[in-house]
Amino acid sequence: MNYAKPLILIVEDEEDQRDVFVELLSDTYTIILAKNGQEAIDQFSRYLNRIQLILLDINLPDINGHCVALVAAHADSFSGYAACT
């Protein structure tokens, strides 16, 4: 994984939308993808100290985006931003 670029987590259950985000952002950012809330929390926990931005779908098939954002907001080591889409 290239850590020279800022690391962002994109959480989107629709593959077409994930593909658009990757196409638009991959030149500037290192991207981690999650397709549901649990995957997002797992990825967030794994890369907690490195993630600088979370782009987060609200309507996810398992845990909704608001709950995922709350997990991020309450993590002591997270100093990035979460943006809901």
Secondary structure, 3 states (H helix, E strand, C coil): CCCCCCEEEEECCCHHHHHHHHHHHCCCCEEEEECCHHHHHHHHHHCCCCEEEEEECCCCCCCCHHHHHHHHHCCCCCCCEEEEC
